[in-house]
């Protein structure tokens, strides 16, 4: 929330693609992140074309790296039974 996201917006992340709180760039980024993350999805040519239309090459690399890092952490922590350390308390 320090970066400017409201509590209402954070609460709607799971329905972001149909929410009026998210602009088209945010929706595209979230759809891209989901396509990278979920094993039953993939980044289609159509989706990547929309990503390229909204973000620079550097932004795409940064977004892809951030999603990949969070996916890595998620799998790594679960596999080793690492619990949350309480640095970020989500209500």
Buried (B, 14 or more C-beta within 10 A) or exposed (E): EEEEEEEEBEEBEEEBEEBEBBEEBBBBBBBBBBBBEEEEEEBEEEBEEBBEEBBEEEBBEEBBEEBEEEEEEEEEEEEEEEEEEEEEEEE
